[in-house]
Amino acid sequence: MARIQVERAHTLGKEVARAKAEKLAHKLKEQYGLEPSWSGDTLNLKRSGVKGTLKVAEDSLRIEVELGLLMSAMSGTIKSEIEKALDKALA
């Protein structure tokens, strides 16, 4: 299994960052079939072979993803896509 961690600082405040995380979650659901669910300020994302969290803080967003065996081969590409999507969501 591969583990991906990406963190980005922001100056949006927690509420605006959470709204942007919600928008990103809907996009991930549409594109990749990831099922989102909130637990406090943590957005859990899950589908077959992939599980992850997006933690929303006052000044940062942190994504942690665990990839199953089949998805691990694409971990570099997946990390790059996560970084792009997160940067775009925070722009």
Backbone as XML, in Angstrom:
<?xml version="1.0"?>
<chain id="A" units="angstrom">
  <residue number="1" name="MET">
    <atom name="N" x="0.843" y="-1.192" z="0.000"/>
    <atom name="CA" x="0.000" y="0.000" z="0.000"/>
    <atom name="C" x="0.880" y="1.244" z="0.000"/>
  </residue>
  <residue number="2" name="ALA">
    <atom name="N" x="0.418" y="2.249" z="-0.684"/>
    <atom name="CA" x="1.124" y="3.525" z="-0.738"/>
    <atom name="C" x="0.346" y="4.554" z="0.071"/>
  </residue>
  <residue number="3" name="ARG">
    <atom name="N" x="1.083" y="5.468" z="0.661"/>
    <atom name="CA" x="0.469" y="6.532" z="1.455"/>
    <atom name="C" x="0.916" y="7.876" z="0.869"/>
  </residue>
  <residue number="4" name="ILE">
    <atom name="N" x="-0.051" y="8.752" z="0.656"/>
    <atom name="CA" x="0.215" y="10.085" z="0.107"/>
    <atom name="C" x="-0.213" y="11.121" z="1.139"/>
  </residue>
  <residue number="5" name="GLN">
    <atom name="N" x="0.643" y="12.129" z="1.355"/>
    <atom name="CA" x="0.306" y="13.237" z="2.252"/>
    <atom name="C" x="0.619" y="14.550" z="1.544"/>
  </residue>
  <residue number="6" name="VAL">
    <atom name="N" x="-0.364" y="15.442" z="1.550"/>
    <atom name="CA" x="-0.195" y="16.761" z="0.942"/>
    <atom name="C" x="-0.796" y="17.778" z="1.897"/>
  </residue>
  <residue number="7" name="GLU">
    <atom name="N" x="-0.057" y="18.840" z="2.180"/>
    <atom name="CA" x="-0.574" y="19.897" z="3.048"/>
    <atom name="C" x="-0.340" y="21.241" z="2.385"/>
  </residue>
  <residue number="8" name="ARG">
    <atom name="N" x="-1.340" y="22.096" z="2.487"/>
    <atom name="CA" x="-1.244" y="23.443" z="1.935"/>
    <atom name="C" x="-1.712" y="24.455" z="2.983"/>
  </residue>
  <residue number="9" name="ALA">
    <atom name="N" x="-0.934" y="25.517" z="3.140"/>
    <atom name="CA" x="-1.327" y="26.609" z="4.023"/>
    <atom name="C" x="-2.297" y="27.512" z="3.276"/>
  </residue>
  <residue number="10" name="HIS">
    <atom name="N" x="-3.154" y="28.189" z="4.037"/>
    <atom name="CA" x="-4.077" y="29.152" z="3.438"/>
    <atom name="C" x="-4.373" y="30.263" z="4.443"/>
  </residue>
  <residue number="11" name="THR">
    <atom name="N" x="-4.977" y="31.318" z="3.940"/>
    <atom name="CA" x="-5.359" y="32.444" z="4.805"/>
    <atom name="C" x="-6.859" y="32.698" z="4.698"/>
  </residue>
  <residue number="12" name="LEU">
    <atom name="N" x="-7.615" y="31.655" z="4.371"/>
    <atom name="CA" x="-9.049" y="31.790" z="4.119"/>
    <atom name="C" x="-9.903" y="31.744" z="5.379"/>
  </residue>
  <residue number="13" name="GLY">
    <atom name="N" x="-9.379" y="31.194" z="6.454"/>
    <atom name="CA" x="-10.206" y="30.933" z="7.625"/>
    <atom name="C" x="-10.873" y="29.573" z="7.472"/>
  </residue>
  <residue number="14" name="LYS">
    <atom name="N" x="-11.299" y="29.004" z="8.580"/>
    <atom name="CA" x="-11.821" y="27.640" z="8.567"/>
    <atom name="C" x="-13.114" y="27.493" z="7.772"/>
  </residue>
  <residue number="15" name="GLU">
    <atom name="N" x="-14.038" y="28.429" z="7.901"/>
    <atom name="CA" x="-15.336" y="28.296" z="7.226"/>
    <atom name="C" x="-15.208" y="28.336" z="5.706"/>
  </residue>
  <residue number="16" name="VAL">
    <atom name="N" x="-14.424" y="29.269" z="5.186"/>
    <atom name="CA" x="-14.236" y="29.369" z="3.739"/>
    <atom name="C" x="-13.473" y="28.147" z="3.233"/>
  </residue>
  <residue number="17" name="ALA">
    <atom name="N" x="-12.463" y="27.723" z="3.974"/>
    <atom name="CA" x="-11.692" y="26.536" z="3.588"/>
    <atom name="C" x="-12.582" y="25.296" z="3.583"/>
  </residue>
  <residue number="18" name="ARG">
    <atom name="N" x="-13.483" y="25.206" z="4.556"/>
    <atom name="CA" x="-14.396" y="24.056" z="4.608"/>
    <atom name="C" x="-15.343" y="24.059" z="3.395"/>
  </residue>
  <residue number="19" name="ALA">
    <atom name="N" x="-15.820" y="25.235" z="3.015"/>
    <atom name="CA" x="-16.691" y="25.341" z="1.839"/>
    <atom name="C" x="-15.944" y="24.918" z="0.577"/>
  </residue>
  <residue number="20" name="LYS">
    <atom name="N" x="-14.677" y="25.314" z="0.464"/>
    <atom name="CA" x="-13.876" y="24.914" z="-0.694"/>
    <atom name="C" x="-13.605" y="23.416" z="-0.669"/>
  </residue>
  <residue number="21" name="ALA">
    <atom name="N" x="-13.405" y="22.852" z="0.516"/>
    <atom name="CA" x="-13.207" y="21.405" z="0.646"/>
    <atom name="C" x="-14.471" y="20.663" z="0.226"/>
  </residue>
  <residue number="22" name="GLU">
    <atom name="N" x="-15.618" y="21.198" z="0.572"/>
    <atom name="CA" x="-16.897" y="20.588" z="0.196"/>
    <atom name="C" x="-17.045" y="20.573" z="-1.330"/>
  </residue>
  <residue number="23" name="LYS">
    <atom name="N" x="-16.695" y="21.672" z="-1.959"/>
    <atom name="CA" x="-16.761" y="21.763" z="-3.422"/>
    <atom name="C" x="-15.803" y="20.756" z="-4.062"/>
  </residue>
  <residue number="24" name="LEU">
    <atom name="N" x="-14.601" y="20.640" z="-3.510"/>
    <atom name="CA" x="-13.622" y="19.690" z="-4.007"/>
    <atom name="C" x="-14.130" y="18.258" z="-3.835"/>
  </residue>
  <residue number="25" name="ALA">
    <atom name="N" x="-14.795" y="17.978" z="-2.717"/>
    <atom name="CA" x="-15.332" y="16.637" z="-2.460"/>
    <atom name="C" x="-16.362" y="16.237" z="-3.508"/>
  </residue>
  <residue number="26" name="HIS">
    <atom name="N" x="-17.215" y="17.169" z="-3.894"/>
    <atom name="CA" x="-18.219" y="16.880" z="-4.923"/>
    <atom name="C" x="-17.549" y="16.581" z="-6.264"/>
  </residue>
  <residue number="27" name="LYS">
    <atom name="N" x="-16.488" y="17.312" z="-6.566"/>
    <atom name="CA" x="-15.760" y="17.082" z="-7.806"/>
    <atom name="C" x="-15.102" y="15.695" z="-7.787"/>
  </residue>
  <residue number="28" name="LEU">
    <atom name="N" x="-14.516" y="15.323" z="-6.654"/>
    <atom name="CA" x="-13.872" y="14.013" z="-6.528"/>
    <atom name="C" x="-14.894" y="12.884" z="-6.628"/>
  </residue>
  <residue number="29" name="LYS">
    <atom name="N" x="-16.088" y="13.118" z="-6.116"/>
    <atom name="CA" x="-17.144" y="12.111" z="-6.209"/>
    <atom name="C" x="-17.547" y="11.912" z="-7.669"/>
  </residue>
  <residue number="30" name="GLU">
    <atom name="N" x="-17.730" y="13.018" z="-8.387"/>
    <atom name="CA" x="-18.144" y="12.944" z="-9.785"/>
    <atom name="C" x="-17.070" y="12.297" z="-10.663"/>
  </residue>
  <residue number="31" name="GLN">
    <atom name="N" x="-15.813" y="12.691" z="-10.448"/>
    <atom name="CA" x="-14.740" y="12.225" z="-11.321"/>
    <atom name="C" x="-14.222" y="10.838" z="-10.969"/>
  </residue>
  <residue number="32" name="TYR">
    <atom name="N" x="-14.138" y="10.529" z="-9.661"/>
    <atom name="CA" x="-13.454" y="9.311" z="-9.243"/>
    <atom name="C" x="-14.297" y="8.366" z="-8.388"/>
  </residue>
  <residue number="33" name="GLY">
    <atom name="N" x="-15.520" y="8.740" z="-8.095"/>
    <atom name="CA" x="-16.383" y="7.870" z="-7.316"/>
    <atom name="C" x="-16.050" y="7.813" z="-5.837"/>
  </residue>
  <residue number="34" name="LEU">
    <atom name="N" x="-15.309" y="8.786" z="-5.340"/>
    <atom name="CA" x="-14.982" y="8.835" z="-3.911"/>
    <atom name="C" x="-16.203" y="9.313" z="-3.133"/>
  </residue>
  <residue number="35" name="GLU">
    <atom name="N" x="-16.596" y="8.563" z="-2.129"/>
    <atom name="CA" x="-17.755" y="8.914" z="-1.308"/>
    <atom name="C" x="-17.314" y="9.793" z="-0.134"/>
  </residue>
  <residue number="36" name="PRO">
    <atom name="N" x="-17.793" y="11.039" z="-0.064"/>
    <atom name="CA" x="-17.396" y="11.936" z="1.019"/>
    <atom name="C" x="-18.340" y="11.852" z="2.224"/>
  </residue>
  <residue number="37" name="SER">
    <atom name="N" x="-17.782" y="12.020" z="3.420"/>
    <atom name="CA" x="-18.586" y="12.152" z="4.637"/>
    <atom name="C" x="-17.790" y="12.972" z="5.648"/>
  </residue>
  <residue number="38" name="TRP">
    <atom name="N" x="-18.477" y="13.916" z="6.292"/>
    <atom name="CA" x="-17.830" y="14.787" z="7.278"/>
    <atom name="C" x="-17.875" y="14.174" z="8.662"/>
  </residue>
  <residue number="39" name="SER">
    <atom name="N" x="-16.804" y="14.373" z="9.401"/>
    <atom name="CA" x="-16.721" y="14.032" z="10.818"/>
    <atom name="C" x="-16.018" y="15.214" z="11.480"/>
  </residue>
  <residue number="40" name="GLY">
    <atom name="N" x="-16.803" y="16.158" z="11.985"/>
    <atom name="CA" x="-16.213" y="17.393" z="12.518"/>
    <atom name="C" x="-15.613" y="18.194" z="11.380"/>
  </residue>
  <residue number="41" name="ASP">
    <atom name="N" x="-14.325" y="18.532" z="11.513"/>
    <atom name="CA" x="-13.621" y="19.282" z="10.472"/>
    <atom name="C" x="-12.804" y="18.375" z="9.559"/>
  </residue>
  <residue number="42" name="THR">
    <atom name="N" x="-13.109" y="17.088" z="9.572"/>
    <atom name="CA" x="-12.407" y="16.128" z="8.726"/>
    <atom name="C" x="-13.365" y="15.538" z="7.709"/>
  </residue>
  <residue number="43" name="LEU">
    <atom name="N" x="-12.978" y="15.623" z="6.462"/>
    <atom name="CA" x="-13.750" y="15.045" z="5.370"/>
    <atom name="C" x="-13.136" y="13.687" z="5.037"/>
  </residue>
  <residue number="44" name="ASN">
    <atom name="N" x="-13.916" y="12.637" z="5.224"/>
    <atom name="CA" x="-13.469" y="11.286" z="4.899"/>
    <atom name="C" x="-13.877" y="10.961" z="3.474"/>
  </residue>
  <residue number="45" name="LEU">
    <atom name="N" x="-12.953" y="10.372" z="2.727"/>
    <atom name="CA" x="-13.189" y="10.004" z="1.332"/>
    <atom name="C" x="-12.874" y="8.526" z="1.178"/>
  </residue>
  <residue number="46" name="LYS">
    <atom name="N" x="-13.771" y="7.802" z="0.495"/>
    <atom name="CA" x="-13.576" y="6.369" z="0.402"/>
    <atom name="C" x="-14.154" y="5.803" z="-0.887"/>
  </residue>
  <residue number="47" name="ARG">
    <atom name="N" x="-13.459" y="4.807" z="-1.427"/>
    <atom name="CA" x="-13.949" y="3.977" z="-2.527"/>
    <atom name="C" x="-13.073" y="2.737" z="-2.547"/>
  </residue>
  <residue number="48" name="SER">
    <atom name="N" x="-13.408" y="1.804" z="-3.360"/>
    <atom name="CA" x="-12.636" y="0.571" z="-3.434"/>
    <atom name="C" x="-11.177" y="0.879" z="-3.788"/>
  </residue>
  <residue number="49" name="GLY">
    <atom name="N" x="-10.254" y="0.442" z="-2.946"/>
    <atom name="CA" x="-8.829" y="0.635" z="-3.191"/>
    <atom name="C" x="-8.266" y="1.972" z="-2.759"/>
  </residue>
  <residue number="50" name="VAL">
    <atom name="N" x="-9.121" y="2.859" z="-2.247"/>
    <atom name="CA" x="-8.671" y="4.193" z="-1.843"/>
    <atom name="C" x="-9.437" y="4.630" z="-0.596"/>
  </residue>
  <residue number="51" name="LYS">
    <atom name="N" x="-8.709" y="5.147" z="0.393"/>
    <atom name="CA" x="-9.379" y="5.818" z="1.506"/>
    <atom name="C" x="-8.501" y="6.974" z="1.944"/>
  </residue>
  <residue number="52" name="GLY">
    <atom name="N" x="-9.159" y="8.051" z="2.344"/>
    <atom name="CA" x="-8.388" y="9.227" z="2.713"/>
    <atom name="C" x="-9.165" y="10.189" z="3.567"/>
  </residue>
  <residue number="53" name="THR">
    <atom name="N" x="-8.436" y="11.201" z="4.038"/>
    <atom name="CA" x="-9.047" y="12.260" z="4.833"/>
    <atom name="C" x="-8.536" y="13.609" z="4.349"/>
  </residue>
  <residue number="54" name="LEU">
    <atom name="N" x="-9.385" y="14.605" z="4.484"/>
    <atom name="CA" x="-9.013" y="15.984" z="4.229"/>
    <atom name="C" x="-9.344" y="16.735" z="5.511"/>
  </residue>
  <residue number="55" name="LYS">
    <atom name="N" x="-8.297" y="17.191" z="6.214"/>
    <atom name="CA" x="-8.487" y="17.879" z="7.489"/>
    <atom name="C" x="-8.424" y="19.387" z="7.264"/>
  </residue>
  <residue number="56" name="VAL">
    <atom name="N" x="-9.494" y="20.060" z="7.689"/>
    <atom name="CA" x="-9.603" y="21.499" z="7.515"/>
    <atom name="C" x="-9.220" y="22.182" z="8.828"/>
  </residue>
  <residue number="57" name="ALA">
    <atom name="N" x="-8.225" y="23.065" z="8.759"/>
    <atom name="CA" x="-7.812" y="23.853" z="9.919"/>
    <atom name="C" x="-7.939" y="25.337" z="9.569"/>
  </residue>
  <residue number="58" name="GLU">
    <atom name="N" x="-7.786" y="26.167" z="10.546"/>
    <atom name="CA" x="-7.907" y="27.614" z="10.364"/>
    <atom name="C" x="-6.939" y="28.141" z="9.307"/>
  </residue>
  <residue number="59" name="ASP">
    <atom name="N" x="-5.756" y="27.526" z="9.220"/>
    <atom name="CA" x="-4.725" y="28.041" z="8.319"/>
    <atom name="C" x="-4.108" y="26.992" z="7.386"/>
  </residue>
  <residue number="60" name="SER">
    <atom name="N" x="-4.714" y="25.799" z="7.318"/>
    <atom name="CA" x="-4.159" y="24.781" z="6.421"/>
    <atom name="C" x="-5.192" y="23.716" z="6.063"/>
  </residue>
  <residue number="61" name="LEU">
    <atom name="N" x="-4.916" y="23.024" z="4.970"/>
    <atom name="CA" x="-5.670" y="21.835" z="4.564"/>
    <atom name="C" x="-4.655" y="20.711" z="4.441"/>
  </residue>
  <residue number="62" name="ARG">
    <atom name="N" x="-4.979" y="19.553" z="4.996"/>
    <atom name="CA" x="-4.069" y="18.406" z="4.936"/>
    <atom name="C" x="-4.822" y="17.200" z="4.409"/>
  </residue>
  <residue number="63" name="ILE">
    <atom name="N" x="-4.281" y="16.619" z="3.334"/>
    <atom name="CA" x="-4.876" y="15.425" z="2.737"/>
    <atom name="C" x="-3.947" y="14.252" z="2.987"/>
  </residue>
  <residue number="64" name="GLU">
    <atom name="N" x="-4.529" y="13.162" z="3.463"/>
    <atom name="CA" x="-3.814" y="11.902" z="3.622"/>
    <atom name="C" x="-4.615" y="10.831" z="2.901"/>
  </residue>
  <residue number="65" name="VAL">
    <atom name="N" x="-3.937" y="10.072" z="2.045"/>
    <atom name="CA" x="-4.601" y="9.052" z="1.241"/>
    <atom name="C" x="-3.824" y="7.742" z="1.349"/>
  </residue>
  <residue number="66" name="GLU">
    <atom name="N" x="-4.555" y="6.664" z="1.528"/>
    <atom name="CA" x="-3.968" y="5.329" z="1.471"/>
    <atom name="C" x="-4.494" y="4.640" z="0.223"/>
  </residue>
  <residue number="67" name="LEU">
    <atom name="N" x="-3.565" y="4.131" z="-0.577"/>
    <atom name="CA" x="-3.930" y="3.452" z="-1.815"/>
    <atom name="C" x="-3.756" y="1.948" z="-1.644"/>
  </residue>
  <residue number="68" name="GLY">
    <atom name="N" x="-4.707" y="1.197" z="-2.153"/>
    <atom name="CA" x="-4.607" y="-0.249" z="-2.149"/>
    <atom name="C" x="-3.529" y="-0.713" z="-3.123"/>
  </residue>
  <residue number="69" name="LEU">
    <atom name="N" x="-3.311" y="-1.998" z="-3.166"/>
    <atom name="CA" x="-2.239" y="-2.576" z="-3.964"/>
    <atom name="C" x="-2.310" y="-2.178" z="-5.438"/>
  </residue>
  <residue number="70" name="LEU">
    <atom name="N" x="-3.466" y="-2.274" z="-6.057"/>
    <atom name="CA" x="-3.583" y="-1.954" z="-7.480"/>
    <atom name="C" x="-3.357" y="-0.471" z="-7.767"/>
  </residue>
  <residue number="71" name="MET">
    <atom name="N" x="-3.840" y="0.387" z="-6.878"/>
    <atom name="CA" x="-3.708" y="1.836" z="-7.086"/>
    <atom name="C" x="-2.309" y="2.344" z="-6.728"/>
  </residue>
  <residue number="72" name="SER">
    <atom name="N" x="-1.559" y="1.589" z="-5.936"/>
    <atom name="CA" x="-0.225" y="2.018" z="-5.499"/>
    <atom name="C" x="0.721" y="2.271" z="-6.671"/>
  </residue>
  <residue number="73" name="ALA">
    <atom name="N" x="0.545" y="1.537" z="-7.738"/>
    <atom name="CA" x="1.407" y="1.714" z="-8.909"/>
    <atom name="C" x="1.270" y="3.101" z="-9.514"/>
  </residue>
  <residue number="74" name="MET">
    <atom name="N" x="0.149" y="3.764" z="-9.265"/>
    <atom name="CA" x="-0.095" y="5.093" z="-9.827"/>
    <atom name="C" x="0.042" y="6.191" z="-8.777"/>
  </residue>
  <residue number="75" name="SER">
    <atom name="N" x="0.740" y="5.928" z="-7.677"/>
    <atom name="CA" x="0.787" y="6.887" z="-6.568"/>
    <atom name="C" x="1.396" y="8.231" z="-6.960"/>
  </residue>
  <residue number="76" name="GLY">
    <atom name="N" x="2.425" y="8.239" z="-7.807"/>
    <atom name="CA" x="3.032" y="9.504" z="-8.230"/>
    <atom name="C" x="2.059" y="10.373" z="-9.004"/>
  </residue>
  <residue number="77" name="THR">
    <atom name="N" x="1.342" y="9.765" z="-9.927"/>
    <atom name="CA" x="0.343" y="10.482" z="-10.724"/>
    <atom name="C" x="-0.795" y="10.971" z="-9.840"/>
  </residue>
  <residue number="78" name="ILE">
    <atom name="N" x="-1.237" y="10.127" z="-8.936"/>
    <atom name="CA" x="-2.338" y="10.492" z="-8.045"/>
    <atom name="C" x="-1.932" y="11.650" z="-7.141"/>
  </residue>
  <residue number="79" name="LYS">
    <atom name="N" x="-0.704" y="11.607" z="-6.597"/>
    <atom name="CA" x="-0.232" y="12.701" z="-5.747"/>
    <atom name="C" x="-0.196" y="14.012" z="-6.526"/>
  </residue>
  <residue number="80" name="SER">
    <atom name="N" x="0.292" y="13.960" z="-7.758"/>
    <atom name="CA" x="0.347" y="15.157" z="-8.600"/>
    <atom name="C" x="-1.053" y="15.727" z="-8.844"/>
  </residue>
  <residue number="81" name="GLU">
    <atom name="N" x="-2.021" y="14.856" z="-9.106"/>
    <atom name="CA" x="-3.405" y="15.299" z="-9.331"/>
    <atom name="C" x="-4.004" y="15.898" z="-8.061"/>
  </residue>
  <residue number="82" name="ILE">
    <atom name="N" x="-3.706" y="15.316" z="-6.913"/>
    <atom name="CA" x="-4.195" y="15.849" z="-5.636"/>
    <atom name="C" x="-3.627" y="17.246" z="-5.415"/>
  </residue>
  <residue number="83" name="GLU">
    <atom name="N" x="-2.323" y="17.414" z="-5.650"/>
    <atom name="CA" x="-1.689" y="18.727" z="-5.472"/>
    <atom name="C" x="-2.316" y="19.776" z="-6.379"/>
  </residue>
  <residue number="84" name="LYS">
    <atom name="N" x="-2.545" y="19.426" z="-7.641"/>
    <atom name="CA" x="-3.165" y="20.365" z="-8.588"/>
    <atom name="C" x="-4.582" y="20.743" z="-8.144"/>
  </residue>
  <residue number="85" name="ALA">
    <atom name="N" x="-5.361" y="19.724" z="-7.769"/>
    <atom name="CA" x="-6.749" y="19.977" z="-7.370"/>
    <atom name="C" x="-6.803" y="20.833" z="-6.116"/>
  </residue>
  <residue number="86" name="LEU">
    <atom name="N" x="-5.928" y="20.574" z="-5.163"/>
    <atom name="CA" x="-5.913" y="21.343" z="-3.919"/>
    <atom name="C" x="-5.484" y="22.785" z="-4.182"/>
  </residue>
  <residue number="87" name="ASP">
    <atom name="N" x="-4.449" y="22.962" z="-4.993"/>
    <atom name="CA" x="-4.003" y="24.319" z="-5.329"/>
    <atom name="C" x="-5.094" y="25.098" z="-6.051"/>
  </residue>
  <residue number="88" name="LYS">
    <atom name="N" x="-5.800" y="24.435" z="-6.957"/>
    <atom name="CA" x="-6.889" y="25.088" z="-7.687"/>
    <atom name="C" x="-8.045" y="25.426" z="-6.742"/>
  </residue>
  <residue number="89" name="ALA">
    <atom name="N" x="-8.361" y="24.532" z="-5.832"/>
    <atom name="CA" x="-9.459" y="24.773" z="-4.893"/>
    <atom name="C" x="-9.157" y="25.951" z="-3.969"/>
  </residue>
  <residue number="90" name="LEU">
    <atom name="N" x="-7.899" y="26.145" z="-3.617"/>
    <atom name="CA" x="-7.518" y="27.231" z="-2.705"/>
    <atom name="C" x="-7.269" y="28.550" z="-3.421"/>
  </residue>
  <residue number="91" name="ALA">
    <atom name="N" x="-7.210" y="28.524" z="-4.744"/>
    <atom name="CA" x="-6.922" y="29.755" z="-5.517"/>
    <atom name="C" x="-8.084" y="30.728" z="-5.442"/>
  </residue>
</chain>
